[in-house]
Amino acid sequence: MKTQKSKGGFTLLEVALALIVLGMSLVVIYQIFSNTLISNEAISSKNTAQNDFYFIQKQLLKKAKLSEVEKGGNITTPDQLMWSWSTYITSTKILDLYKLTITIKTTDKPHIELNKTIYVLRPTWTSSTDRQRVMDQLMTKDEN
């Protein structure tokens, strides 16, 4: 007698292979999705930190006294992050022009640190004795 094979279904091996392929595909899709979320979070965090940096920079440049800028401090930004800031200030050869290096660090998590160096023209930061000394030097040069 001949035995007849049924042609109506899948073999166990075919079903197992299909499940393995499906599982591997889902793992790859999940990794792509999670990497995309992590990348978006990092970009968003960096943009937020840059915006906070510019906010702090504006606040520092509003200060009229050099001593207030030199001492550093803490500031809360509009997005409610607490930042610690410090500055390193050096005068240049040009009267009233200062090289200002600003460093900000978050006091909350995530810990972020940013540095930026800018040149600022601040006549109110120059002391009257320094201004007089420069003026005297210029007068001496003109006389010679």
C-alpha positions as CSV (number, residue, x, y, z in Angstrom):
1,M,0.0,0.0,0.0
2,K,1.1,3.5,-0.7
3,T,0.9,6.2,1.9
4,Q,-0.3,9.6,0.9
5,K,1.3,12.8,2.3
6,S,-1.1,15.6,3.3
7,K,-0.4,18.9,1.5
8,G,-2.5,21.0,3.8
9,G,0.0,22.5,6.4
10,F,3.5,23.5,7.3
11,T,6.1,21.2,8.8
12,L,7.4,21.8,12.3
13,L,10.8,22.8,10.8
14,E,9.2,25.4,8.6
15,V,7.3,27.0,11.5
16,A,10.4,27.0,13.7
17,L,12.4,28.7,11.0
18,A,9.7,31.3,10.4
19,L,9.6,32.1,14.1
20,I,13.4,32.4,14.3
21,V,13.4,34.9,11.3
22,L,10.5,36.8,12.8
23,G,12.3,37.0,16.2
24,M,15.5,38.2,14.7
25,S,13.7,40.8,12.6
26,L,11.9,42.1,15.7
27,V,15.2,42.4,17.6
28,V,16.8,44.4,14.8
29,I,13.7,46.7,14.6
30,Y,13.8,47.2,18.4
31,Q,17.5,48.1,18.3
32,I,17.0,50.6,15.5
33,F,14.1,52.2,17.4
34,S,15.9,52.4,20.7
35,N,19.1,53.9,19.1
36,T,16.9,56.5,17.4
37,L,15.3,57.4,20.7
38,I,18.7,57.7,22.4
39,S,20.1,59.8,19.6
40,N,17.1,62.2,19.8
41,E,17.5,62.5,23.5
42,A,21.2,63.3,23.1
43,I,20.5,66.0,20.5
44,S,17.7,67.5,22.6
45,S,20.0,67.5,25.6
46,K,22.8,69.3,23.7
47,N,20.4,71.9,22.3
48,T,19.0,72.5,25.8
49,A,22.5,72.9,27.2
50,Q,23.5,75.3,24.4
51,N,20.3,77.4,25.0
52,D,21.0,77.5,28.7
53,F,24.6,78.5,28.0
54,Y,23.4,81.5,25.9
55,F,20.9,82.4,28.6
56,I,23.7,82.4,31.2
57,Q,26.0,84.4,28.9
58,K,23.4,87.1,28.5
59,Q,22.9,87.3,32.2
60,L,26.7,87.7,32.8
61,L,27.0,90.4,30.2
62,K,24.3,92.4,31.9
63,K,26.5,92.7,35.0
64,A,28.2,96.1,35.1
65,K,30.8,95.3,37.7
66,L,33.8,93.2,37.0
67,S,33.9,91.8,40.5
68,E,30.4,90.4,40.1
69,V,31.4,88.5,37.0
70,E,34.7,87.3,38.5
71,K,33.2,85.7,41.6
72,G,31.0,83.2,39.7
73,G,27.8,81.7,41.1
74,N,24.7,79.7,40.5
75,I,21.8,80.4,38.2
76,T,18.5,78.7,37.4
77,T,17.6,78.7,33.7
78,P,14.1,78.9,32.3
79,D,14.0,75.1,31.8
80,Q,14.5,74.8,35.6
81,L,18.1,73.4,35.5
82,M,20.5,74.7,38.1
83,W,23.9,75.7,36.7
84,S,27.1,76.7,38.4
85,W,29.2,79.2,36.4
86,S,32.7,80.6,36.7
87,T,34.7,82.9,34.6
88,Y,38.4,83.5,33.8
89,I,38.9,87.1,32.6
90,T,42.0,88.6,31.1
91,S,42.5,92.1,29.8
92,T,43.8,92.6,26.3
93,K,46.1,95.3,24.8
94,I,43.0,97.2,23.7
95,L,41.5,99.4,26.3
96,D,38.1,98.0,27.6
97,L,38.4,94.8,25.6
98,Y,38.4,91.6,27.8
99,K,38.9,88.0,27.0
100,L,36.2,86.2,28.9
101,T,36.2,82.4,29.3
102,I,32.9,81.1,30.7
103,T,32.5,77.7,32.2
104,I,29.1,76.3,33.2
105,K,28.3,73.0,34.9
106,T,25.0,71.5,35.9
107,T,24.6,70.9,39.5
108,D,21.7,68.5,38.8
109,K,21.8,65.3,36.7
110,P,22.8,64.9,33.9
111,H,26.2,66.3,34.6
112,I,27.1,68.6,31.7
113,E,30.0,71.0,31.4
114,L,30.4,73.7,28.7
115,N,33.2,76.2,28.0
116,K,33.3,79.2,25.7
117,T,35.7,82.0,25.2
118,I,34.4,85.4,23.9
119,Y,35.8,88.9,23.7
120,V,33.7,91.6,25.2
121,L,34.0,95.4,25.2
122,R,33.2,96.6,28.7
123,P,34.2,100.1,29.6
124,T,32.6,99.7,33.1
125,W,35.1,96.9,33.9
126,T,38.1,99.1,33.4
127,S,39.3,100.9,36.5
128,S,39.9,104.6,36.4
129,T,43.6,104.1,37.2
130,D,44.0,101.7,34.4
131,R,42.3,104.0,32.0
132,Q,44.5,106.9,33.1
133,R,47.6,104.8,32.7
134,V,46.7,103.9,29.1
135,M,45.9,107.5,28.4
136,D,49.3,108.6,29.8
137,Q,51.0,106.0,27.6
138,L,49.2,107.3,24.5
139,M,50.2,110.9,25.4
140,T,53.8,109.9,25.9
141,K,53.8,108.2,22.4
142,D,52.3,111.3,20.8
143,E,54.9,113.6,22.3
144,N,57.8,111.4,21.0
